[in-house]
C-alpha cells in the first residue's frame, strides 16, 4: 500500500513532472525525478533527482528500486525503458497504454476497434502505398508520422494541389499514416482518471483553441449539448477501461456539426496529465495533477467539480513577461514553470481565470 511518506518516481523532468511533484508533496509524498537534462524544471521541486539517459539500464534499475510507485510525464518513453522499470516496481499507466499511444496507426486501430468514430486512415511505407492510400481517403488529408509528433510536429496537410511525395519528404519520409481531414467546428477534450480498482472520474468537457499548432486557450464549459458531453465522457471511459488504465488521461476529439446534430470524432489519446487539463489547477476542486497522484497510488479519487466558468491560457515564449500584470488580476491563477530561457513556441507557464457562472 502506498502511504504518505512513500516515494513517487516520475520519469521526465518537464513542467508536467514539476506539477505532479508539487501535487504529490501536498499529499505528503516524496518525489524522485528521472530525466537526462540537468536543467529540468521538475528538479527544483523534487526530493531526489537522477540525471541519466532513458536508455541507461543500470541507473533505471537503481531508480526503480528507490521508489514505491512510478509514473511518467510524457508518452514517448522507450519500450525498453518501460520494460526495465516495470520489472522492478509498479509503473502506472501501464506499458500497453504507452504502446498504443506512441504509434498513431496502432492508436487509430485500437480506438476504431472499440466502435468509436475516428477519421479515415491508412498506414504506408513507400510512395506507391501513399498514392494508393490517398486515392482511397481523398483530399484534403493530413499526413502524420506514426511516432514522435506533438504540437503540430511531424504532420503536414495534403491539399488538392499538394505533391504527396514532397509532403512526405517534408516530415522526413518516416513511417507514417494518412488521415482524412475532419471538417470540425471545434476541438474538445475529456480529461479523466481511473484507478486500478476501476474507479473513474471525468472533468467537464473543455473546448480548445490552437495557435501555430500549440494549444492557446481552453474554455470550460465547452458549449455543447448535454448529450454530447455525456457521450464524450462515455468514450473516455471506454478507452480507459479497454486499456486497464491507471492514472489521468486525455482524449482529444473533434466536434462535427451536421445541421442540428453534433458528432464526436476521436483524434488521439494522451496517456498522462494534459495541457488541456491545466484549467483544473485553480478551476476545479481537485487538480488533474493531484488526481493523477491519487490514481497511481490507489487512493480515492477527488471531486472533479468545476469552481466556475474557467479559461486557461498558455503563456508561450515572452507571454510570460506579463507575470506582474497577471498577478494583479482578480480571479487569475498564475503558474510559471521555472524555465530559464523564453523561446518562440516554448511553454513558459499558464494562467487560469475563474469567473462566476450566471444562473
Secondary structure, 3 states (H helix, E strand, C coil): CCCCCCEEEEECCCHHHHHHHHHHHHCCCEEEEEECCCCCHHHHHCCEEEECCCCCHHHHHHHHHCCCEEEECCCCCCHHHHHHHHCCCCECCCHHHHHHHHCHHHHHHHHHHCCCCECCEEEECCHHHHHHHHHHHCCCEEEEECCCCCCCCCEEEECCCCCHHHHHHHCCCCCEEEEECCCCCEEEEEEEEECCCCCEEECCCEEEEEECCEEEEEEECCCCCHHHHHHHHHHHHHHHHHCCCCEEEEEEEEEEEECCEEEEEEEEEECCCCHHHCCHHHHECCCHHHHHHHHHHCCCCCCCCECCEEEEEEEEHHHHHHHHHHHCCCCEEEEECCCCCCCCCCEEEEEEEEECCCC
